[in-house]
Structure formats: C-alpha cells, structure tokens
Amino acid sequence: MLGRGDHWASITLSAKQPGRWQLTWHDGDGPIGDTLRDTIGEVIVEALRDGYRYDRAVGPLAEMGAVLVQLEQAKLDLARIARIAWTVP
C-alpha cells in the first residue's frame, strides 16, 4: 500500500479489465477513485507522482511489490537529480 496523509492507495490486478493493473485511491470512508494501466510499474509511477509513498505491502506478492515501488521511486529521484544538475550553472 502507498500512503499520503490520511489517504492511501492499493495496487491490484484489475477485475474490470483482465491483464491490466489498477491503482485504487482510498480515504477514511473507502475507495474514492481508480485508474488502470498496462503494467505494475506504470501504476506505481502514477501513485508516486501523485505524492503517495510506500507504506506497507500485503498479500502473496507483497515483497516483490515493495521492491518495485522502491525501484520506481529511485528512478524518479534520479530523474529529479538529473534535472537539477542540468539547471545549475
């Protein structure tokens, strides 16, 4: 799961469109929206760009999901550093 304040997001295989991945946003009252992407990496990037951060993983693929989240976060961090480096005289 990914967290941002009192909101959290979950990543699952989509029941709506088999073969795709679903990112579902939640607040204290339950689900508040979702988006579908072709790969788990795409939904992780979507959540990280929206300000969510890795909180905890649950389920049979939890450890793999945690590693994927950390890898995608590292890629975004490297891209941010590269942009800063190119803008500094």
ABEGO torsion letter per residue (X at the ends): XBBBEABBBBBBBBAABBGBBBBBBBBAAEBAEBBBBABAAAAAAAAAAAGBBBABBBEAAAAAAAAAAAAAAAAAAAAAAAAAAAABX
